Amino acid sequence: MPVIFITDAFIFLLVFMVSAYVLYARQHEHLRAPWHDVARRPLAMSAAIILVVYVAVGLLDSVHFHPELEATETTQAVQSTEVSSLLDLVLDDLRKNTERTYSAPLASYAFSKEMIDLPNGKQIRDYPRLKFGGVHLNNPETERLADISKHIVIGLLFGLIISLLVSTVIVFILGKSHKISFKQAINKICHNDFLVSWTAMLITMSLIIMAACIIFNLSQYYHVFGTDKVGQDVLYQAIKSVRTGLVIGTLTTLVMLPFAIMMGLMAGYFRGWIDDVIQYLYTTLNSIPGVLLIAASILLLQVYIGNHADDFNSIEERADLRLLFLCIILGITSWTGLCRLLRAETLKLREIDYVQAAQAFGVSNMSIMLRHLLPNVMHIVMITIVIDFSGLVLAEAVLSYINIGVDPSMNSWGNMINGARLEMAREPIVWWSLAAAFVFMFILVLAANLFSDAVRDSFDPRLRH
């Protein structure tokens, strides 16, 4: 039975809006030309491939449903009260293969010593074997490194084969679409003669496939990033946290844009008392410390949830509402910067001849703002969206670290970092939860920044060649 959370509906609405924008931009040269410039940049297209992988993971984790329990001899098949996603089905082994407590990455023994019962009835204090990690080894002390190396090589070979097959299919399709031979298509890709930087895209895609195959092959026998305090696989937590980071970065933008665009255009176009009121509004809002406003809002939401606990069918639904509320608060507090930029640009555009001519012919103010002003400030909107995305992803980590971010029951990089705070105080330290969150967040933020730099250079008229 499918389950639709509020954030799921907004995510697929955002996908629909992006698809509509793509179709619209393809029909207008002034929008198509900057994106062609972005497509020619190798770094931008490499970053785009990484972002597509993250988005695919987030979309898989946004299709929720109640799994069906297996029927027994006395009972029929019924639906579970647990809420799962398509990503949980893909990562089912990682989700179910849990240990008792901490274990280091690629380890075969637990991280802490425990009392172990020997066959002769005696007890010793030693590191027990894990239930899953390295369980296929007879003597982990001597066999583990060789076994890990073997699985890395096998995963690398499978990755090479898959990446070669995918690359061959792409080259074949490119050759057919441009009516050239397979060899000519390869030469054009190597010399970057296409409008898109296919060389960078194919190399990045191949590296991602090979890394994914190596990690997948290792995860069948070991915990690649170790386990946490309750024995859950850290790699599973890091992958499940992708959706939370993407929701914070995208839905906050969806909340922010209407306020910023509407008020920025109105303040710059009408001026006078309307401009004064809007300036007073965003100046006052900027004077309130954002962290305090977010903390107060989250506390109010927690009080509401506590008083209306019966209105929520599951813990996941309650956590989803808190995530949505956090996106709304971040959007309300972050629209002021874009509004100022749009106001300044609109003040300049309203004095241009074609706007003055439209006013002289009696064109309505709404039509002028929509037809003449909005298309000419969209480059600022696009640049701000892609630049603010990485900042919002990092904001979630900081807010969750101080316990005013997403719900503690929800997987997020911020909650992983918050949980690792106490683990770092152990001796020896448990460092892998922090490292896994850092790696996944670093890759996403770096890819978003590289892509935003290309978008900024391509959409800014002053930098466009």
C-alpha positions in Angstrom: 0.0 0.0 0.0 1.6 3.3 -1.0 2.2 6.0 1.6 2.5 9.6 0.4 4.2 12.0 2.8 3.9 15.7 2.4 7.5 16.1 1.4 7.1 13.3 -1.1 4.3 15.3 -2.8 6.5 18.4 -2.9 9.5 16.6 -4.2 7.6 15.2 -7.2 6.0 18.6 -7.7 9.4 20.1 -7.9 10.5 17.4 -10.4 7.5 18.3 -12.5 8.4 22.0 -12.4 12.0 21.3 -13.4 10.8 19.2 -16.3 8.4 22.0 -17.4 11.3 24.5 -17.2 13.5 22.2 -19.3 10.7 22.0 -22.0 10.2 25.7 -21.9 13.9 26.5 -22.1 14.4 24.3 -25.1 11.9 26.4 -27.0 13.6 29.8 -26.2 17.1 30.6 -27.4 17.9 33.1 -24.7 17.5 30.3 -22.1 18.9 27.5 -24.2 22.2 29.2 -25.1 23.4 29.5 -21.4 22.7 25.9 -20.8 24.6 24.9 -23.9 27.5 26.8 -22.5 27.2 24.9 -19.2 27.1 21.6 -21.1 30.4 22.4 -22.8 32.2 22.8 -19.4 33.9 19.5 -18.3 33.8 20.2 -14.6 30.2 21.3 -14.7 29.1 18.1 -16.5 31.1 15.9 -14.1 29.4 17.6 -11.2 26.0 17.2 -13.0 26.5 13.4 -13.2 27.2 13.3 -9.5 24.2 15.4 -8.7 22.0 13.1 -10.9 23.2 10.1 -8.8 22.2 11.9 -5.6 18.9 12.9 -7.0 18.2 9.3 -8.2 18.9 8.0 -4.7 16.6 10.8 -3.2 13.8 9.9 -5.5 14.0 6.2 -4.8 13.8 7.1 -1.1 10.7 9.2 -1.7 8.5 6.4 -2.9 7.1 5.0 0.4 4.7 2.1 1.1 3.7 -0.4 3.7 5.5 -3.7 3.0 3.5 -6.9 3.1 4.3 -9.4 5.8 4.7 -13.0 4.7 1.8 -15.3 5.3 2.1 -18.2 7.7 0.1 -21.4 8.2 -2.3 -19.7 10.6 -2.5 -16.2 9.3 -2.9 -14.5 5.9 -0.6 -12.0 4.4 -1.1 -8.5 6.0 0.5 -5.2 5.6 3.1 -4.1 8.1 2.7 -0.8 10.0 6.3 -0.1 9.1 6.9 2.5 6.3 9.6 1.5 3.8 10.8 3.0 0.5 12.1 1.7 -2.8 15.6 2.5 -1.5 15.0 0.2 1.5 14.3 -2.6 -1.0 17.5 -2.0 -2.8 19.5 -1.8 0.4 17.6 -4.5 2.2 20.8 -6.5 3.0 22.5 -3.4 4.6 19.4 -2.7 6.6 18.9 -6.2 8.0 22.6 -7.2 8.6 23.0 -5.5 12.0 25.5 -6.2 14.7 25.2 -5.9 18.5 27.2 -2.6 18.7 30.2 -0.8 17.2 32.4 -2.4 14.6 35.2 -0.7 12.6 35.0 -0.4 8.8 35.8 -3.8 7.1 36.3 -5.5 10.5 35.6 -9.1 11.4 35.6 -8.6 15.2 33.6 -6.2 17.4 35.1 -3.0 18.4 34.9 -3.6 22.2 35.9 -6.6 24.3 33.1 -8.8 25.8 32.9 -11.9 27.9 33.0 -14.9 25.5 31.9 -18.4 26.5 34.4 -21.1 25.4 33.4 -24.6 24.4 35.0 -26.0 27.6 32.7 -23.8 29.8 35.3 -21.2 30.6 34.9 -17.5 29.9 37.4 -15.0 28.5 37.3 -11.3 27.8 38.1 -10.8 24.1 36.8 -9.3 20.9 33.9 -11.4 19.7 33.3 -12.3 16.0 30.7 -10.3 14.2 27.5 -11.9 13.1 27.9 -10.6 9.5 31.2 -8.9 8.9 33.8 -11.4 7.7 31.7 -14.3 8.9 32.8 -16.4 5.9 36.5 -16.3 7.0 37.9 -19.2 9.1 40.9 -17.2 10.3 40.3 -13.4 9.9 43.7 -12.5 11.3 45.5 -14.0 8.3 42.7 -14.1 5.6 41.0 -10.7 6.0 43.4 -8.5 4.0 43.7 -10.9 1.1 39.9 -11.4 1.1 39.2 -7.6 1.0 41.8 -7.2 -1.8 40.1 -10.0 -3.8 36.6 -8.4 -3.5 38.0 -5.0 -4.4 39.5 -6.5 -7.6 36.3 -8.4 -8.4 34.2 -5.3 -7.9 36.6 -3.2 -10.0 36.5 -5.8 -12.9 32.7 -5.8 -12.8 32.7 -2.0 -12.7 35.0 -1.8 -15.7 32.7 -4.2 -17.7 29.5 -2.4 -16.8 31.0 1.1 -17.5 32.4 -0.1 -20.9 28.9 -1.5 -21.8 27.2 1.7 -20.8 29.7 3.9 -22.6 29.4 1.7 -25.7 25.6 2.1 -25.7 25.9 5.9 -25.3 28.5 6.2 -28.1 26.3 4.0 -30.3 23.2 6.2 -29.6 25.3 9.4 -30.2 26.5 8.0 -33.5 23.0 7.1 -34.7 21.5 10.5 -33.6 24.2 12.4 -35.5 24.3 9.9 -38.5 27.9 9.1 -38.1 29.8 5.8 -37.6 30.8 4.4 -34.2 34.4 5.2 -34.8 33.7 8.7 -35.8 31.5 9.2 -32.7 34.5 8.0 -30.5 36.8 10.5 -32.2 34.4 13.4 -31.8 34.0 12.5 -28.1 37.8 12.4 -27.6 38.2 15.7 -29.3 35.2 17.3 -27.6 33.5 18.1 -30.9 30.0 17.6 -29.5 27.9 20.4 -27.9 28.1 18.4 -24.6 31.3 17.5 -22.8 30.8 13.7 -23.2 34.4 12.9 -22.3 34.1 14.3 -18.8 30.6 12.7 -18.4 31.7 9.3 -19.4 34.8 9.3 -17.3 32.9 10.5 -14.2 30.1 7.9 -14.9 32.7 5.1 -15.2 34.4 6.1 -11.9 31.0 6.2 -10.1 30.0 2.8 -11.5 33.4 1.3 -10.5 33.2 2.7 -7.0 29.6 1.5 -6.6 30.6 -2.0 -7.7 33.5 -2.2 -5.3 31.4 -0.9 -2.4 28.5 -3.3 -3.3 30.8 -6.3 -3.5 32.5 -5.5 -0.2 29.1 -4.8 1.5 28.0 -8.4 0.8 30.7 -9.6 3.2 31.7 -6.7 5.4 30.4 -3.4 6.9 32.2 -1.0 4.6 31.8 2.0 6.9 31.4 0.0 10.1 28.4 0.0 12.4 27.1 2.4 15.0 26.2 2.0 18.7 23.1 -0.1 18.0 24.9 -2.1 15.3 23.3 -0.5 12.3 25.3 -0.3 9.1 26.8 3.2 8.8 26.9 3.0 5.0 23.1 2.4 5.0 22.6 5.5 7.2 24.7 7.7 5.0 22.9 6.7 1.9 19.5 7.1 3.6 20.5 10.6 4.6 20.8 11.7 1.0 17.0 12.4 0.7 17.1 14.6 3.8 19.9 16.7 2.4 18.2 17.1 -0.9 14.8 17.9 0.6 16.3 20.7 2.8 18.1 22.1 -0.3 15.2 21.9 -2.7 12.0 22.4 -0.8 13.5 25.4 1.0 14.1 27.0 -2.4 10.6 26.2 -3.4 9.3 28.1 -0.3 11.8 31.0 -0.8 11.3 31.8 -4.5 7.7 33.2 -4.5 8.5 35.6 -1.6 11.8 36.8 -3.1 10.6 37.2 -6.7 7.3 38.8 -6.0 8.5 41.3 -3.4 11.8 42.0 -5.2 10.0 42.9 -8.4 7.3 44.9 -6.6 9.8 46.9 -4.6 12.0 47.8 -7.6 9.1 48.5 -10.0 6.6 50.4 -7.9 9.1 52.2 -5.6 7.5 54.7 -3.2 5.7 53.4 -0.1 5.6 49.8 -1.4 9.4 49.8 -1.7 9.6 51.2 1.9 7.3 48.6 3.3 9.1 45.7 1.7 12.5 47.1 2.7 11.3 47.5 6.3 10.0 43.9 6.2 13.2 42.2 5.1 15.4 44.5 7.2 13.3 43.6 10.3 13.5 39.9 9.4 17.3 40.0 8.9 17.6 41.6 12.4 16.2 38.5 14.0 18.9 35.8 14.6 18.0 33.0 12.3 19.0 30.2 14.7 16.8 31.6 17.5 13.8 31.9 15.1 14.3 28.3 13.9 14.7 27.0 17.5 11.5 28.8 18.6 9.6 27.4 15.7 10.8 23.8 16.2 9.9 24.0 19.9 6.4 25.2 19.0 6.0 22.3 16.5 7.2 19.8 19.2 4.6 21.1 21.6 1.9 20.8 18.9 3.0 17.2 18.0 3.0 16.3 21.7 -0.5 17.6 22.2 -1.9 15.9 19.0 0.0 12.6 19.0 -3.1 10.7 17.9 -3.2 12.7 14.6 0.0 10.9 13.3 -0.1 7.3 12.2 3.6 6.6 12.4 6.9 8.0 13.7 7.9 8.6 10.1 4.9 10.8 9.5 5.8 12.9 12.5 9.4 13.2 11.4 8.3 14.2 7.9 6.1 17.0 9.3 9.1 18.4 11.3 11.3 18.2 8.1 8.7 20.1 6.1 8.3 22.7 8.9 12.1 23.1 9.0 12.1 23.8 5.2 9.4 26.4 5.6 11.3 28.2 8.4 14.5 28.1 6.5 12.7 29.4 3.4 11.1 32.3 5.3 14.4 33.3 6.8 16.5 33.0 3.6 14.4 34.9 0.9 15.7 38.3 1.9 19.1 38.1 0.1 17.6 37.2 -3.3 14.9 39.9 -2.8 17.5 42.6 -2.4 19.3 41.5 -5.5 16.1 41.4 -7.6 15.0 44.8 -6.2 18.3 46.4 -7.3 18.1 44.9 -10.7 14.5 45.9 -11.2 15.3 49.5 -10.3 17.7 49.5 -13.2 15.4 47.6 -15.7 12.3 49.8 -15.1 14.2 52.8 -16.7 15.0 50.9 -19.9 13.3 52.0 -23.1 11.1 49.0 -23.7 9.7 49.2 -20.2 9.0 52.9 -20.6 7.4 52.2 -24.0 5.1 49.5 -22.5 4.0 51.9 -19.8 3.3 54.6 -22.4 1.1 52.2 -24.4 -0.9 51.4 -21.3 0.3 47.8 -20.7 -0.8 46.7 -17.2 1.8 46.6 -14.4 1.4 42.9 -13.9 2.1 42.2 -17.6 5.2 44.4 -17.6 6.6 42.6 -14.5 5.8 39.1 -16.0 6.8 39.7 -19.6 9.6 42.3 -19.4 11.1 42.3 -16.0 10.9 38.7 -14.8 12.7 37.1 -17.8 15.5 39.6 -17.5 16.2 38.8 -13.8 15.9 35.0 -14.2 19.7 34.7 -14.5 20.0 36.1 -10.9 17.3 33.7 -9.7 19.1 30.7 -11.3 22.5 31.7 -9.9 21.1 32.2 -6.4 19.2 28.9 -6.4 22.3 26.7 -7.3 24.6 28.7 -5.0 22.2 28.6 -2.0 21.6 24.8 -2.3 25.0 23.8 -0.9 24.6 26.3 2.0 21.2 24.8 2.9 22.6 21.3 2.9 25.3 22.4 5.4 22.7 24.3 7.4 20.8 21.1 8.1 24.0 19.5 9.4 24.6 22.4 11.7 21.0 22.6 13.0 20.8 18.9 13.6 24.1 19.1 15.5 22.5 21.5 18.0 19.3 19.5 18.2 17.0 21.9 16.4 17.2 20.3 13.0 15.3 17.3 11.7 13.8 14.7 13.9 16.3 12.4 15.7 14.5 9.3 14.3 15.2 10.5 10.7 18.4 9.6 8.9 20.4 12.7 8.2 24.1 13.7 8.0 23.5 16.2 10.8 22.1 13.5 13.1 25.1 11.3 12.2 27.5 14.1 13.1 25.5 14.8 16.3 25.7 11.1 17.3 29.4 11.0 16.5 30.0 13.9 19.0 30.0 11.5 22.0 31.7 8.7 20.0 34.7 10.9 19.4 35.3 11.1 23.2 35.8 7.3 23.4 39.2 5.7 23.7 39.9 4.5 21.1 37.7 6.9 19.2 34.8 5.8 17.0 35.5 8.0 13.9 33.7 6.2 11.1 30.2 7.7 11.5 31.6 11.2 11.3 33.8 10.2 8.3 30.9 8.7 6.4 28.7 11.7 6.9 31.6 14.0 5.9 32.4 12.1 2.7 28.8 12.0 1.4 28.2 15.6 2.3 31.5 16.8 0.9 30.9 15.1 -2.4 27.4 16.6 -2.7 28.4 20.1 -1.7 31.5 20.1 -3.9 29.5 19.0 -6.9 26.8 21.6 -6.2 29.4 24.3 -5.9 31.2 23.3 -9.2 27.9 23.2 -11.0 26.8 26.6 -9.6 30.1 28.2 -10.7 29.4 27.1 -14.3 25.8 28.3 -14.1 26.9 31.7 -12.7 29.4 32.2 -15.5 27.0 31.1 -18.2 23.9 33.1 -17.1 25.7 36.3 -16.1 25.6 38.5 -19.2 28.8 40.3 -18.1 30.8 37.0 -18.1 29.2 35.4 -21.2 31.4 35.2 -24.2 
